[in-house]
């Protein structure tokens, strides 16, 4: 069985290990939860930052669209102030005007000069070089909001900028003979501006409308992408008409259809007055996008401007963060493990010192308990021995008391018999006295009565012998009582005095009996001689009466003494009975003491077993040997 020191160390080590495992597990779980929460927070934060950044990029992209409008406006204004244009209008040189407008074809996709009546003057593409549909163009200018505003400016001073973003059908392409550049029969978006052409006196001579078709005009969007690295696109309805950043060498513009947006998304964007955030599936990739509507000159939405960022980049950032967090977690777990191991070693060392501090007081307690148990064992042995002796003495005393009680009962019976005899003797003596009194009167009958007197004398002689025998028996009883009193020691001292008095009374009774015998003998002798000496009766009669009276008194005294002796014997008998009860009670108590001492001994054995177990716990293997030596010495002392 291992000692308590090693048990404490082992249990402390187990508990410490469990505690460190629990702490490590809790910290790991907490780290996992924290990393997960941080990842979610970071994801939301990144998305929020990206949305915010996208919103800024979207505004910049919108600025690019606005810049196109500004450039068109500025270019239109510059063209309207070109003196060559003014000269060509004044001299009505159509071909010359067409050639001048064609010189600006890098910056514009179309241009029209018309007079105040809305009639076509010159254009790019021109009617001479590209066979444009002049009639359709004239009608269109009159129905176009920008054309209407331009015509109105002839009659009133122009206020502000005349610009418009407009959606056109494919007839616009055909009218300007742009089918080669835009072969697909699709609608287009244009950004156009109008400016009056005035003479030197400020009088309007004509109006110039020039513009840029946004379809396939990717340069400003590509510039934006090159600067911001953010894909962007311009949509006409659900179809992209210009874009940048979505395609690379691996992808082709043939998959342009996969860049379309859904009608639901388009409707949502058109309904929103602020840039709208959307998650879109484009080109089989997931994008976070910011979209806003492009409003035409008639305040109706004609298209959409979109900037986007691929969610893959967000996931890459998240994965980098998670990877970094996992590495940090592993490092932290490694340090926790190292700290736990070091702490466990320190915990074991500290528990060793704590166990040693606990073991030392326990050893002192064990020594004290062992000493106390030895003392109790010795005391219980002494109590058991004393109880055995006391029980034996009490038993002997009870037996002696029984014998004394029996002897006293016999003595009391003898005393009662003696009392009855002395009473009878007293009666006889009284009878003799009466007869002696009558003797004076009955002298004449003396002869006849001599025989009777002789018979009475024989009876009296027998009575005296009986009294002598009673006295002898009483003397023997008193001797036995003295012997028993001597055996009883201090408890029999009073009884010894009574026995002595009884002996004295017995001696006195013996003497009295002898005296009575002598008197009776004398009476017999006298009676025998009375026949010869009747004449001397008168002379001796007084002495006979006196002797008879004296004999009666002595007989009465003997009777009273015997009664007193009987009463005393009864008291002694009662005392002996009480002594017998006390002796029996002492014997019972002694037996109870013996049983209690045995119980105490058995309890000390149990206590010693517990002390043995405690000694083994604290590593004290020599306690049993020491206890055995002490017990053997104690038994030797008692023996």
C-alpha positions as CSV (number, residue, x, y, z in Angstrom):
1,X,0.0,0.0,0.0
2,X,1.4,3.3,-1.0
3,X,2.0,6.1,1.6
4,X,-0.1,9.2,1.7
5,X,2.8,11.2,0.4
6,X,2.9,9.3,-2.9
7,X,-0.9,9.3,-3.0
8,X,-1.0,13.1,-2.7
9,X,1.7,13.5,-5.3
10,X,-0.1,11.1,-7.7
11,X,-3.5,12.6,-7.2
12,X,-2.2,16.2,-7.4
13,X,-0.4,15.2,-10.6
14,X,-3.6,13.7,-12.0
15,X,-5.7,16.6,-11.0
16,X,-3.1,19.0,-12.3
17,X,-2.9,17.2,-15.6
18,X,-6.7,17.2,-15.8
19,X,-6.8,20.9,-15.0
20,X,-4.2,21.8,-17.6
21,X,-5.9,19.6,-20.2
22,X,-9.2,21.3,-19.4
23,X,-7.6,24.7,-19.5
24,X,-5.8,23.9,-22.8
25,X,-9.1,22.5,-24.2
26,X,-11.1,25.5,-23.1
27,X,-8.4,27.9,-24.5
28,X,-8.4,25.9,-27.8
29,X,-12.1,26.0,-28.0
30,X,-12.1,29.6,-27.1
31,X,-9.5,30.3,-29.8
32,X,-11.6,28.4,-32.3
33,X,-14.7,30.3,-31.3
34,X,-12.6,33.6,-31.4
35,X,-11.1,32.8,-34.7
36,X,-14.5,31.9,-36.1
37,X,-16.0,35.1,-34.7
38,X,-13.0,37.1,-36.0
39,X,-13.3,35.4,-39.4
40,X,-17.0,36.3,-39.5
41,X,-16.3,39.8,-38.3
42,X,-13.4,40.2,-40.7
43,X,-15.5,38.9,-43.6
44,X,-18.2,41.3,-42.8
45,X,-15.7,44.1,-42.2
46,X,-13.8,43.3,-45.5
47,X,-17.1,43.2,-47.3
48,X,-18.1,46.5,-45.7
49,X,-14.7,48.0,-46.6
50,X,-14.9,46.6,-50.1
51,X,-18.4,47.9,-50.5
52,X,-17.3,51.3,-49.2
53,X,-14.3,51.2,-51.5
54,X,-16.4,50.0,-54.4
55,X,-18.8,52.8,-53.7
56,X,-15.8,55.2,-54.1
57,X,-14.6,53.4,-57.2
58,X,-18.2,53.5,-58.5
59,X,-18.2,57.2,-58.1
60,X,-14.9,57.5,-59.9
61,X,-16.3,55.3,-62.7
62,X,-19.4,57.6,-62.9
63,X,-17.0,60.5,-63.0
64,X,-15.4,58.8,-66.1
65,X,-18.9,58.8,-67.7
66,X,-19.4,62.4,-66.7
67,X,-15.9,63.2,-68.0
68,X,-16.9,61.8,-71.4
69,X,-19.9,64.1,-71.4
70,X,-17.7,67.0,-70.4
71,X,-15.2,66.2,-73.1
72,X,-18.0,66.0,-75.7
73,X,-19.4,69.3,-74.5
74,X,-16.0,70.9,-74.6
75,X,-15.2,69.5,-78.0
76,X,-18.6,70.5,-79.4
77,X,-18.0,74.0,-78.1
78,X,-14.5,74.1,-79.7
79,X,-15.8,72.9,-83.0
80,X,-18.6,75.5,-83.0
81,X,-16.0,78.2,-82.6
82,X,-13.8,77.0,-85.4
83,X,-13.5,79.8,-87.9
84,X,-13.3,77.4,-90.7
85,X,-16.6,76.0,-89.8
86,X,-18.0,79.5,-89.7
87,X,-16.6,80.3,-93.2
88,X,-17.9,77.0,-94.6
89,X,-21.4,77.8,-93.3
90,X,-21.3,81.4,-94.6
91,X,-20.3,80.3,-98.1
92,X,-22.4,77.0,-97.7
93,X,-19.5,74.7,-98.6
94,X,-21.0,71.4,-97.6
95,X,-18.2,69.2,-98.7
96,X,-15.7,71.4,-96.9
97,X,-17.7,71.3,-93.7
98,X,-17.9,67.5,-93.9
99,X,-14.2,67.3,-94.2
100,X,-13.6,69.6,-91.2
101,X,-16.0,67.5,-89.1
102,X,-14.2,64.3,-90.2
103,X,-11.0,65.6,-88.7
104,X,-12.6,65.1,-85.3
105,X,-13.6,61.5,-85.8
106,X,-11.1,60.3,-83.2
107,X,-13.0,62.1,-80.5
108,X,-16.5,61.8,-81.7
109,X,-18.6,59.1,-83.4
110,X,-21.1,61.4,-85.1
111,X,-21.7,65.2,-85.7
112,X,-24.5,67.1,-87.4
113,X,-24.7,70.8,-88.4
114,X,-28.3,72.0,-89.1
115,X,-29.8,75.4,-89.5
116,X,-32.5,77.1,-87.5
117,X,-35.2,75.2,-89.4
118,X,-33.7,71.9,-88.5
119,X,-32.4,71.2,-92.0
120,X,-29.3,69.2,-92.5
121,X,-26.2,71.2,-93.5
122,X,-23.3,68.9,-92.9
123,X,-22.5,65.8,-90.9
124,X,-20.0,63.2,-89.9
125,X,-20.3,60.6,-91.3
126,X,-21.3,62.7,-94.3
127,X,-23.9,62.3,-97.0
128,X,-21.3,62.6,-99.6
129,X,-18.8,60.0,-98.2
130,X,-21.0,57.6,-96.2
131,X,-24.4,58.0,-97.8
132,X,-26.2,59.0,-94.5
133,X,-29.9,59.2,-94.4
134,X,-30.4,63.0,-94.2
135,X,-34.1,62.9,-94.1
136,X,-34.2,60.4,-91.1
137,X,-31.6,62.6,-89.3
138,X,-33.7,65.8,-89.8
139,X,-36.8,64.1,-88.5
140,X,-34.9,62.6,-85.6
141,X,-33.4,66.0,-84.6
142,X,-36.9,67.4,-84.4
143,X,-38.1,64.5,-82.1
144,X,-34.9,64.3,-80.0
145,X,-35.0,66.2,-76.8
146,X,-31.5,67.6,-77.3
147,X,-32.4,68.6,-80.9
148,X,-35.5,70.3,-79.7
149,X,-33.6,72.3,-77.1
150,X,-31.0,73.2,-79.7
151,X,-33.7,74.5,-82.1
152,X,-35.2,76.5,-79.3
153,X,-31.9,78.1,-78.6
154,X,-32.0,79.9,-81.9
155,X,-34.9,82.0,-80.7
156,X,-33.7,82.6,-77.1
157,X,-30.4,83.0,-75.5
158,X,-28.8,79.6,-74.6
159,X,-28.8,79.0,-70.9
160,X,-26.4,76.3,-69.5
161,X,-25.1,73.3,-71.2
162,X,-27.0,71.4,-73.8
163,X,-26.1,67.8,-73.3
164,X,-27.9,64.5,-73.2
165,X,-27.4,60.8,-72.6
166,X,-29.8,59.0,-74.9
167,X,-30.8,55.5,-75.8
168,X,-31.2,54.9,-79.6
169,X,-32.4,52.0,-81.6
170,X,-30.4,50.5,-84.5
171,X,-32.0,53.0,-87.0
172,X,-29.7,55.6,-85.6
173,X,-26.7,53.4,-86.7
174,X,-28.1,52.9,-90.1
175,X,-29.0,56.6,-90.6
176,X,-25.4,57.5,-89.9
177,X,-24.0,54.6,-91.9
178,X,-22.2,53.2,-88.8
179,X,-23.2,49.6,-89.5
180,X,-19.6,48.5,-90.2
181,X,-18.5,49.7,-86.9
182,X,-21.6,48.4,-85.1
183,X,-22.7,45.5,-87.1
184,X,-24.9,44.0,-84.4
185,X,-28.5,45.2,-84.7
186,X,-28.7,46.4,-81.1
187,X,-29.7,49.5,-79.3
188,X,-27.0,52.0,-78.4
189,X,-26.3,54.7,-75.8
190,X,-25.0,58.1,-76.9
191,X,-23.6,61.0,-75.0
192,X,-24.1,64.2,-77.1
193,X,-23.9,67.9,-76.8
194,X,-25.3,70.8,-78.8
195,X,-23.8,74.3,-79.4
196,X,-24.8,77.2,-81.6
197,X,-22.5,78.4,-84.3
198,X,-22.5,82.2,-84.3
199,X,-21.1,84.8,-86.6
200,X,-18.8,87.7,-85.6
201,X,-21.8,89.7,-84.5
202,X,-23.1,86.9,-82.2
203,X,-25.9,85.9,-84.4
204,X,-26.6,82.2,-84.6
205,X,-26.1,80.8,-88.0
206,X,-26.4,77.1,-87.3
207,X,-26.3,74.5,-84.5
208,X,-23.8,71.7,-84.0
209,X,-24.7,68.4,-82.4
210,X,-21.8,66.0,-81.8
211,X,-21.6,62.9,-79.6
212,X,-20.0,59.6,-78.6
213,X,-21.5,56.2,-78.8
214,X,-20.8,54.3,-75.5
215,X,-21.2,50.9,-77.1
216,X,-17.7,49.3,-77.4
217,X,-16.2,52.5,-76.1
218,X,-14.0,50.7,-73.5
219,X,-11.0,53.1,-73.3
220,X,-12.2,55.3,-70.4
221,X,-13.3,52.1,-68.5
222,X,-10.0,50.5,-69.3
223,X,-8.1,53.5,-68.0
224,X,-10.2,53.3,-64.8
225,X,-9.4,49.6,-64.5
226,X,-5.7,50.1,-65.1
227,X,-5.7,52.7,-62.3
228,X,-8.0,51.1,-59.8
229,X,-7.8,47.4,-60.7
230,X,-11.5,47.2,-60.3
231,X,-13.6,45.6,-63.1
232,X,-16.4,47.9,-64.5
233,X,-19.0,47.9,-67.2
234,X,-21.8,50.0,-68.7
235,X,-25.1,48.2,-69.4
236,X,-27.9,49.0,-71.8
237,X,-30.7,47.1,-70.2
238,X,-29.3,43.7,-69.2
239,X,-26.6,43.7,-71.9
240,X,-23.1,45.1,-71.3
241,X,-22.2,47.7,-74.0
242,X,-18.8,48.6,-72.6
243,X,-16.6,46.9,-70.0
244,X,-13.0,46.5,-68.7
245,X,-11.3,44.1,-66.3
246,X,-13.7,41.1,-66.7
247,X,-11.8,39.3,-69.5
248,X,-8.3,38.1,-69.7
249,X,-6.2,36.1,-72.1
250,X,-8.0,32.9,-71.0
251,X,-11.5,34.3,-71.6
252,X,-12.9,35.8,-74.8
253,X,-15.4,38.5,-75.4
254,X,-17.4,35.8,-77.1
255,X,-18.7,35.0,-73.7
256,X,-20.1,38.5,-73.3
257,X,-23.5,37.0,-72.8
258,X,-22.4,35.5,-69.5
259,X,-21.7,39.1,-68.3
260,X,-25.4,40.0,-68.6
261,X,-27.4,40.8,-65.6
262,X,-30.9,39.5,-64.8
263,X,-34.0,41.5,-65.5
264,X,-34.8,41.4,-61.8
265,X,-31.5,42.9,-60.9
266,X,-32.0,45.6,-63.6
267,X,-35.4,46.4,-62.2
268,X,-34.0,46.7,-58.7
269,X,-31.3,49.0,-59.9
270,X,-33.7,51.2,-61.8
271,X,-35.9,51.5,-58.8
272,X,-33.1,52.6,-56.5
273,X,-32.1,56.3,-56.2
274,X,-28.8,55.4,-54.7
275,X,-26.0,53.0,-55.8
276,X,-27.2,49.5,-55.2
277,X,-25.1,46.7,-53.7
278,X,-25.5,43.3,-55.3
279,X,-23.9,39.8,-55.3
280,X,-23.9,38.8,-58.9
281,X,-22.9,35.6,-60.8
282,X,-20.9,36.9,-63.8
283,X,-18.7,34.8,-66.1
284,X,-19.4,31.9,-63.8
285,X,-17.8,33.8,-60.9
286,X,-19.2,35.5,-57.9
287,X,-18.8,39.2,-57.7
288,X,-19.7,42.0,-55.2
289,X,-21.0,44.9,-57.2
290,X,-22.1,48.5,-56.9
291,X,-24.6,49.5,-59.6
292,X,-26.4,52.7,-60.4
293,X,-28.7,53.7,-63.2
294,X,-27.8,56.1,-66.0
295,X,-30.7,58.6,-66.5
296,X,-31.4,59.9,-70.0
297,X,-32.4,63.4,-71.0
298,X,-36.1,62.4,-70.5
299,X,-35.3,61.4,-66.9
300,X,-35.9,57.8,-67.7
301,X,-33.2,55.2,-66.9
302,X,-31.4,54.1,-70.1
303,X,-28.5,52.0,-68.7
304,X,-26.4,50.9,-65.7
305,X,-22.9,51.7,-64.5
306,X,-21.4,48.8,-62.5
307,X,-18.1,48.3,-60.7
308,X,-17.3,44.8,-59.3
309,X,-14.8,42.9,-57.2
310,X,-14.5,39.1,-57.4
311,X,-15.4,37.3,-54.1
312,X,-12.4,35.1,-54.7
313,X,-10.1,37.9,-53.7
314,X,-12.1,38.4,-50.5
315,X,-11.8,34.7,-49.7
316,X,-8.1,34.8,-50.4
317,X,-7.8,37.5,-47.8
318,X,-9.9,35.6,-45.4
319,X,-7.9,32.4,-46.0
320,X,-4.7,34.3,-45.4
321,X,-6.1,35.6,-42.2
322,X,-7.4,32.2,-41.1
323,X,-4.1,30.6,-42.0
324,X,-2.3,33.2,-40.0
325,X,-4.7,32.8,-37.1
326,X,-4.3,29.0,-37.2
327,X,-0.5,29.4,-37.1
328,X,-0.9,31.8,-34.2
329,X,-3.3,29.3,-32.5
330,X,-0.7,26.4,-33.0
331,X,2.0,28.6,-31.6
332,X,-0.2,29.5,-28.7
333,X,-1.1,25.9,-28.1
334,X,2.6,24.9,-28.2
335,X,3.4,27.6,-25.6
336,X,0.4,26.5,-23.5
337,X,1.6,22.9,-23.6
338,X,5.1,24.0,-22.6
339,X,3.8,26.1,-19.8
340,X,1.5,23.3,-18.7
341,X,4.4,20.8,-18.6
342,X,6.5,23.2,-16.6
343,X,3.6,24.1,-14.3
344,X,2.9,20.4,-13.9
345,X,6.5,19.7,-12.8
346,X,6.3,22.7,-10.4
347,X,3.0,21.4,-9.2
348,X,4.4,18.0,-8.5
349,X,7.4,19.5,-6.6
350,X,5.1,21.7,-4.6
351,X,2.7,18.8,-3.9
352,X,5.8,16.8,-2.7
353,X,6.6,19.5,-0.1
354,X,3.0,19.9,0.8
355,X,2.7,16.1,1.3
356,X,5.9,16.1,3.5
357,X,4.4,18.9,5.6
358,X,1.2,16.9,6.0
359,X,3.0,13.7,6.7
360,X,5.1,15.0,9.6
361,X,2.1,16.1,11.8
362,X,0.4,12.9,10.9
363,X,3.3,10.9,12.2
364,X,3.2,12.9,15.4
365,X,-0.5,12.2,15.7
366,X,0.1,8.5,15.1
367,X,2.8,8.5,17.8
368,X,0.4,10.2,20.2
369,X,-2.4,7.8,19.3
370,X,-0.2,4.8,19.8
371,X,1.0,6.0,23.2
372,X,-2.6,6.7,24.2
373,X,-3.7,3.3,23.0
374,X,-0.9,1.6,24.9
375,X,-1.9,3.5,28.0
376,X,-5.6,2.6,27.6
377,X,-4.6,-1.0,26.9
378,X,-2.6,-1.1,30.1
379,X,-5.3,0.5,32.1
380,X,-7.9,-1.9,30.6
381,X,-5.7,-4.8,31.6
382,X,-5.4,-3.5,35.1
383,X,-9.1,-2.9,35.3
384,X,-9.8,-6.5,34.1
385,X,-7.4,-7.9,36.6
386,X,-8.8,-5.9,39.5
387,X,-12.4,-6.7,38.3
388,X,-11.5,-10.4,38.3
389,X,-10.1,-10.2,41.9
390,X,-13.0,-8.1,43.0
391,X,-15.5,-10.6,41.5
392,X,-13.7,-13.5,43.2
393,X,-13.6,-11.7,46.6
394,X,-17.2,-10.7,46.2
395,X,-18.2,-14.3,45.4
396,X,-16.3,-15.6,48.4
397,X,-17.8,-12.9,50.6
398,X,-21.3,-13.8,49.3
399,X,-20.6,-17.5,50.1
400,X,-19.3,-16.7,53.6
401,X,-22.3,-14.4,54.2
402,X,-24.6,-17.2,53.2
403,X,-22.9,-19.6,55.6
404,X,-23.0,-17.0,58.4
405,X,-26.6,-16.4,57.7
406,X,-27.4,-20.1,58.0
407,X,-25.4,-20.3,61.3
408,X,-27.2,-17.2,62.6
409,X,-30.6,-18.7,61.6
410,X,-29.7,-21.9,63.6
411,X,-28.5,-19.8,66.5
412,X,-31.7,-17.8,66.5
413,X,-33.7,-21.0,66.5
414,X,-31.7,-22.3,69.4
415,X,-32.1,-19.0,71.2
416,X,-35.9,-19.2,70.7
417,X,-35.8,-22.8,72.1
418,X,-33.7,-21.7,75.1
419,X,-36.1,-18.8,75.7
420,X,-39.0,-21.2,75.8
421,X,-37.1,-23.5,78.2
422,X,-36.2,-20.7,80.5
423,X,-39.8,-19.5,80.5
424,X,-40.8,-23.0,81.4
425,X,-38.1,-23.1,84.1
426,X,-39.3,-19.8,85.5
427,X,-42.8,-21.2,85.6
428,X,-41.5,-24.2,87.5
429,X,-39.6,-22.0,89.9
430,X,-42.7,-19.9,90.5
431,X,-44.6,-23.1,91.2
432,X,-41.9,-24.2,93.6
433,X,-42.1,-20.9,95.4
434,X,-45.8,-21.2,95.7
435,X,-45.4,-24.7,97.0
436,X,-42.7,-23.6,99.4
437,X,-45.1,-21.0,100.7
438,X,-47.7,-23.6,101.1
439,X,-45.2,-25.9,102.7
440,X,-45.8,-24.3,106.1
441,X,-49.4,-25.3,105.7
442,X,-48.6,-28.6,104.2
443,X,-45.9,-30.0,106.4
444,X,-48.2,-32.8,107.3
445,X,-48.3,-33.7,103.6
446,X,-44.5,-33.5,103.2
447,X,-44.0,-37.2,103.3
448,X,-46.5,-37.8,100.6
449,X,-45.1,-35.0,98.5
450,X,-41.5,-36.1,98.8
451,X,-41.8,-38.4,95.9
452,X,-43.3,-35.7,93.9
453,X,-40.5,-33.4,94.8
454,X,-38.0,-36.0,93.8
455,X,-39.7,-36.4,90.5
456,X,-39.7,-32.6,90.0
457,X,-36.1,-32.6,91.0
458,X,-35.3,-35.1,88.3
459,X,-37.1,-32.9,85.8
460,X,-35.3,-29.8,86.9
461,X,-32.0,-31.7,86.7
462,X,-32.9,-32.6,83.1
463,X,-33.8,-28.9,82.4
464,X,-30.5,-27.8,83.8
465,X,-28.7,-30.2,81.6
466,X,-30.6,-28.8,78.7
467,X,-29.7,-25.3,79.6
468,X,-26.1,-26.4,80.0
469,X,-26.2,-27.9,76.5
470,X,-27.8,-24.7,75.1
471,X,-25.1,-22.7,76.7
472,X,-22.5,-25.0,75.2
473,X,-24.1,-24.7,71.8
474,X,-24.3,-20.9,72.2
475,X,-20.6,-20.8,73.1
476,X,-19.8,-22.8,70.0
477,X,-21.9,-20.5,67.8
478,X,-20.2,-17.5,69.3
479,X,-16.9,-19.0,68.5
480,X,-18.0,-19.6,64.9
481,X,-19.3,-16.1,64.7
482,X,-16.0,-14.7,66.0
483,X,-14.1,-16.7,63.4
484,X,-16.4,-15.4,60.6
485,X,-16.1,-11.9,61.9
486,X,-12.4,-12.2,61.8
487,X,-12.6,-13.4,58.2
488,X,-14.9,-10.5,57.3
489,X,-12.3,-8.0,58.5
490,X,-13.5,-4.5,59.1
491,X,-17.0,-5.4,58.0
492,X,-17.2,-8.1,60.7
493,X,-15.8,-5.9,63.6
494,X,-19.3,-5.2,65.0
495,X,-20.3,-8.7,64.5
496,X,-17.2,-9.8,66.5
497,X,-18.3,-7.7,69.5
498,X,-21.8,-9.2,69.4
499,X,-20.3,-12.7,69.2
500,X,-18.1,-11.9,72.2
501,X,-21.1,-10.8,74.2
502,X,-23.0,-13.9,73.1
503,X,-20.0,-16.0,74.3
504,X,-20.0,-14.2,77.6
505,X,-23.7,-14.8,78.0
506,X,-23.1,-18.5,77.1
507,X,-20.4,-18.8,79.8
508,X,-22.6,-17.1,82.3
509,X,-25.5,-19.4,81.4
510,X,-23.1,-22.4,81.8
511,X,-22.1,-21.1,85.2
512,X,-25.7,-20.5,86.1
513,X,-26.6,-24.0,84.9
514,X,-23.8,-25.5,87.0
515,X,-25.0,-23.5,89.9
516,X,-28.5,-24.6,89.3
517,X,-27.3,-28.2,89.0
518,X,-25.5,-27.9,92.3
519,X,-28.6,-26.4,93.9
520,X,-30.8,-29.1,92.5
521,X,-28.4,-31.7,93.8
522,X,-28.5,-30.1,97.2
523,X,-32.3,-30.0,97.0
524,X,-32.3,-33.6,96.0
525,X,-30.0,-34.4,98.9
526,X,-32.1,-32.4,101.2
527,X,-35.3,-33.9,100.0
528,X,-33.7,-37.3,100.4
529,X,-32.7,-36.3,103.9
530,X,-36.1,-34.7,104.5
531,X,-37.6,-37.9,105.4
532,X,-35.1,-38.2,108.1
533,X,-34.9,-34.5,108.9
534,X,-38.4,-33.2,108.7
535,X,-37.8,-31.5,111.9
536,X,-35.1,-29.4,110.4
537,X,-37.5,-28.1,107.6
538,X,-38.8,-25.3,109.6
539,X,-35.4,-24.2,110.4
540,X,-34.1,-24.3,106.9
541,X,-37.4,-23.3,105.2
542,X,-36.6,-19.6,105.0
543,X,-33.4,-20.3,103.3
544,X,-35.1,-22.6,100.8
545,X,-37.7,-19.9,100.0
546,X,-34.9,-17.4,99.5
547,X,-33.0,-19.8,97.3
548,X,-36.1,-20.5,95.3
549,X,-36.8,-16.8,94.8
550,X,-33.2,-16.3,93.8
551,X,-33.4,-19.1,91.4
552,X,-36.6,-17.6,89.9
553,X,-34.9,-14.2,89.4
554,X,-31.9,-15.9,87.8
555,X,-34.2,-17.9,85.5
556,X,-36.0,-14.7,84.5
557,X,-32.7,-13.0,83.9
558,X,-31.6,-16.0,81.7
559,X,-34.9,-15.7,79.8
560,X,-34.5,-12.0,79.2
561,X,-30.8,-12.6,78.1
562,X,-31.8,-15.3,75.7
563,X,-34.6,-13.1,74.3
564,X,-32.0,-10.2,73.8
565,X,-29.6,-12.7,72.3
566,X,-32.3,-13.9,69.9
567,X,-33.1,-10.2,68.9
568,X,-29.4,-9.5,68.4
569,X,-29.0,-12.6,66.4
570,X,-31.9,-11.5,64.1
571,X,-30.2,-8.1,63.7
572,X,-26.9,-9.7,62.9
573,X,-28.7,-12.0,60.5
574,X,-30.3,-9.0,58.8
575,X,-26.9,-7.3,58.5
576,X,-25.4,-10.5,57.1
577,X,-28.2,-10.6,54.5
578,X,-27.5,-7.0,53.6
579,X,-23.8,-7.9,53.3
580,X,-24.7,-10.8,51.1
581,X,-26.7,-8.5,48.8
582,X,-23.9,-6.0,48.7
583,X,-21.4,-8.8,48.0
584,X,-23.6,-10.1,45.1
585,X,-24.0,-6.6,43.7
586,X,-20.2,-6.1,43.9
587,X,-19.7,-9.4,42.1
588,X,-22.2,-8.3,39.3
589,X,-20.4,-4.9,39.1
590,X,-17.0,-6.6,38.9
591,X,-18.3,-8.8,36.1
592,X,-19.6,-5.7,34.3
593,X,-16.2,-4.0,34.8
594,X,-14.5,-7.1,33.3
595,X,-16.9,-7.0,30.3
596,X,-16.3,-3.3,29.9
597,X,-12.5,-3.8,30.1
598,X,-12.8,-6.5,27.4
599,X,-14.9,-4.2,25.2
600,X,-12.3,-1.5,25.7
601,X,-9.6,-3.9,24.8
602,X,-11.4,-4.8,21.6
603,X,-12.0,-1.2,20.7
604,X,-8.3,-0.5,21.2
605,X,-7.6,-3.3,18.8
606,X,-9.9,-1.6,16.2
607,X,-8.2,1.7,16.9
608,X,-4.8,0.0,16.5
609,X,-5.9,-1.4,13.1
610,X,-6.9,2.2,12.0
611,X,-3.5,3.4,13.4
612,X,-1.8,0.7,11.3
613,X,-3.6,1.8,8.2
614,X,-2.7,5.5,8.9
615,X,0.9,4.5,9.6
616,X,1.0,2.7,6.3
617,X,-0.4,5.8,4.6
618,X,2.3,8.0,6.1
619,X,5.0,5.4,5.3
620,X,5.7,4.3,9.0
621,X,6.3,0.6,8.7
622,X,7.8,0.1,12.3
623,X,4.7,1.0,14.3
624,X,3.4,-2.6,14.6
625,X,6.8,-3.8,15.9
626,X,7.0,-1.0,18.5
627,X,3.5,-1.7,19.6
628,X,4.2,-5.4,19.9
629,X,7.3,-4.7,22.1
630,X,5.3,-2.4,24.3
631,X,2.5,-4.9,24.7
632,X,5.0,-7.7,25.6
633,X,6.6,-5.5,28.2
634,X,3.3,-4.6,29.6
635,X,2.2,-8.3,29.8
636,X,5.6,-9.1,31.5
637,X,5.0,-6.4,34.1
638,X,1.5,-7.8,34.9
639,X,2.8,-11.3,35.1
